Amino acid sequence: PVMDIRGRPIAFGGRVLPDHMRPPHKDPNYKPPKYINSSDTNLFHKGRNLYAQQHARQHANDRDIVVVEGYMDVIALHQSGVNTAVAPLGTALTEDQMAHLWRMTPHDVKMPILCFDGDNAGYRAALRAAERALPMLKPNQSLRFCFLPEGEDPDTYVTGRGVKAFEDLLARAVSLSEFLWTHYTAGKNFTSPELRAGLSQTLDDIASRVQDGGVQ
């Protein structure tokens, strides 16, 4: 069940059965989605809600909200005691969901942590989230980013290494600006004025997307 912020059921999410448990599809190359959600209704819109948001809201006063990629990651983290874990519902994190995360955070400084799987898809998801967040940044309102080792997801990490190791990883989460700086500079050569000017132009373009003058 997917609940609203007050704990009332508004939709369902389910795991698609594996190939040998489903009737054959007409197209032999058909690949079903891994998970499927209820259709959007007047009560439920998957781009505006977060899985386990009702639990995370109750505990957000004591612990940072942590955004992970899927249902099973959330369940594993809640079982281990990380009771502020949430996940988007089968889509990339939307602007509405980011605004929802900030509203759920009861403190003046609102910095939820996005924790992504340690693979290329996880990195690309983090970059999309950072770019989507830029126009919405405000003083004391941003995101932090945490990456798991390659081949790991929160479920395998916390099961294999324990909740203390996962919390240590969260404690090393980097700011949005640090993440973007690293993305655009790591492994690159800036030995000439032209190359440094190119980097400056890229960063100016990024900053121009921030609407708040102070943050920009």
Protein Blocks (a to p, Z undefined) as FASTA:
>chain_A
ZZdfkopafbdcdddddfklpccdfblkbccdfbdcddddfkbcfklccehklmmmmmmm
moccdddfbfklmmmmmmnopakbccdehiacdfklmmmmmmmpmbfbdcddddddfbfk
lmmmmmmmmmmmmmmgcehiacddddddehiafklmmmmnojklmmmmmmmpccfklmmm
mmmmgopacfbfklmmmmmmmmmmmmmmpmblklZZ
